[in-house]
Amino acid sequence: MSKLWGGRFTGKTDPIMERFNNSLDVDRVMWSADIAGSVAYATSLEAAGVLSAAEAGQIREGLGKVREEWASGAFVVKEGDEDIHTANERRLTELIGAVGGKVHTGRSRNDQVVTDLRLHLRSVCAELATELAGLVTLAAKRATAEVDLLMPGYTHLQSAQPVRWSHWMLAHAQAWRRDHGRLVQAAERMNECPLGSGALAGNPFGVERESLASALGFARPTANSMDAVSDRDFVVELSGWATLLMAHLSRFAEDIIVFSTQEFGFVKCGDSYSTGSSLMPQKKKPDAAG
């Protein structure tokens, strides 16, 4: 299959450049998002009169088969599949013929890539939010069940004032609640649809962007096509969020490590989450927290 960007080229790409430009090992995780975007875009092309109903139906059916192959692990990557977008379109064309190439009509990889990325990270945010809410809930349950346990509170690792164990547990839960709130806000900000922005100046075929956004579950289309295809703020924001979350989890883990030492002895880690020492058999290390 010719490259999606190869329209004006006649010479071959140098093998070194091929390897340098290949991102499939990284972006293959977006296979589902890429297929979802193409299904919605094909429907929009049909509504705009660019595709016939039969052509759009073929494309949607073919993309369904591509989805099944990825989901079952049967999808075969071939030479020339430089990214997930190329791989999916190549396979679609193999399955349904030349009509498969029409799914890219009026669409640039600029708006395709950033749409896939937003779709994928939006689903990641949903999964993380569920896990984080579960962690907060578990901490609250443990705090309620163990509310009568007392412990020394520490500043600078020096005994300070007596506190409840539940107070310490909920201190960490409060940080995780803030993390959850920030994640929800980040997900809301990224929930705008750039598809239909083209390379930078919009779509020339009258694709209805409001309908595209709705079909893909976005709150709205992005407001400016040039900004839409260049914006990666949401990636940086999510990365920063993850850094802060890990700082909070690390603080909790450090407490568990210290509290499990013989000098403190407040907690005892289960065997299923601990390791030992090849030289000192008496040791039980809380490596799950480390």
Sequence and secondary structure as in RCSB ss.txt:
>XXXX:A:sequence
MSKLWGGRFTGKTDPIMERFNNSLDVDRVMWSADIAGSVAYATSLEAAGVLSAAEAGQIREGLGKVREEWASGAF
VVKEGDEDIHTANERRLTELIGAVGGKVHTGRSRNDQVVTDLRLHLRSVCAELATELAGLVTLAAKRATAEVDLL
MPGYTHLQSAQPVRWSHWMLAHAQAWRRDHGRLVQAAERMNECPLGSGALAGNPFGVERESLASALGFARPTANS
MDAVSDRDFVVELSGWATLLMAHLSRFAEDIIVFSTQEFGFVKCGDSYSTGSSLMPQKKKPDAAG
>XXXX:A:secstr
   TT TT  S   HHHHHHH  HHHHGGGHHHHHHHHHHHHHHHHHTTSS HHHHHHHHHHHHHHHHHHHHT  
   TT  SHHHHHHHHHHHHH GGGGGGGTT  HHHHHHHHHHHHHHHHHHHHHHHHHHHHHHHHHHHHHTTT E
EEEEETTEEEEEEEHHHHHHHHHHHHHHHHHHHHHHHHHH EE TT TTTT  TT   HHHHHHHTT SEE S H
HHHHH  HHHHHHHHHHHHHHHHHHHHHHHHHHHTSTTT S    GGG B  SS TT  B TTT 
